[in-house]
Amino acid sequence: MKNQGMSGIRDLIGPSSSCPVCKSKETGFIYAVSSEEAAQHFVIREENAERHRRLVNHLEELWHATACAVRRCSECQFGFADPYVAGDVTFYDLAYERATYGSDKWDYQRTIMALENNDFHSERVLEVGAGFGHFLDKIADKRVPRSGITALEFSSDAVEVLREKGYRAISGDVRRVELSPGFDAIFLFQVVEHMDNLDLLFCRLSELATQKGRIFMSVPNGKKVDFQESSGSLLDMPPNHIGRWSRSALEIIAAAHGLEIKAFDVEPFSIPRFMREDIGYSYLRRAQQRGTLSNWSRTKRSGRGGKLLGGAFAMAYAPLRAPVWLRASAASHEIGGALWVEITRS
């Protein structure tokens, strides 16, 4: 599909859906993308035309449409893909060459601090989307016996690593996989933004936690996402991320299922980290545009010196991003990378 322009793409989208969090019908339009544009975000057609074509076709199967909108609820400020459909295994196999997991994150450290402040010890905990177990490694045999740790993860490679570490690793969706209730803590780091059917998710979390159980959750900061997108950086493209969270949205979805936010925090802003991310993300955004030097360099990355070539193009454009960095510094109080919450029963 050729780029039809924003007005042309909007014609492909049905009437606005209600907010997945608060059910309000008062939602505003942010932007829309065609299946072709979304596929180009994940797989550059000039680099792998066949894989790109297959991804276009699969996106249209997921959406039952040739385009997807991104909207924001006027009531709870939740941003969401419309249609609100999560990526499936086929999507991730096509969109990403390999799974990557951060070994240390601010989210992990913030959770460890909360556990230490309450001298938390338990016999059973659960992590949803555990990756290679980098967070669990920090609490295993210290705050919970290794045998009492259950880890959910879709990646077969990650499940194998988790089992080698002695964790009970299961491949499956927390909303549907068979688990015995009674977890004193449930951890979900950078997971919920990928998920649809939120009512089923939070109902399930409430069922699995003990009466005094605690749910620790982190999601990308919706305000930072908005800032990046409006500054020429990468779009937070569905169906990878389909939810953009705010504090009010987290409070509303928790309350709807007998839960409440006990603690809330925003990741501290770091201008050096933001600059590094912005240089890379703005390069990748340019690389999606056919005929640009960035696009050309992206097609060479598998060859000898290809990654160095891409890095050189990214750095060449870096000085042009200075105004964005100045605006980011001015907005630093609200665009930290992640939102973190500790949730308990009401």
Secondary structure, 3 states (H helix, E strand, C coil): CCCCHHHHHHCCCCCCCCCCCCCCCCEEEEEEEEHHHHHHHHCCCCCCHHHHHHHHHHHHHHHCCCEEEEEEECCCCCEEEECCCCCCHHHHHHHCCCCCCCCCCHHHHHHHHHHHHCCCCCCCEEEECCCCCCCHHHHECCCECHHHEEEECCCHHHHHHHHHCCCEEECCCCCCCCCCCCEEEEEEECCHHHCCCHHHHHHHHHHHEEEEEEEEEEEEEHHHHHHHHHCCCCCCCCCCCCEEECHHHHHHHHHCCCEEEEEEEECCCCHHHHHHHHHHHHHHHHHCCCCCHHHHHHCCCCCCCHHHHHHHHHHHHHHHHHHHHHHHHHCCCCCCCEEEEEEEEC
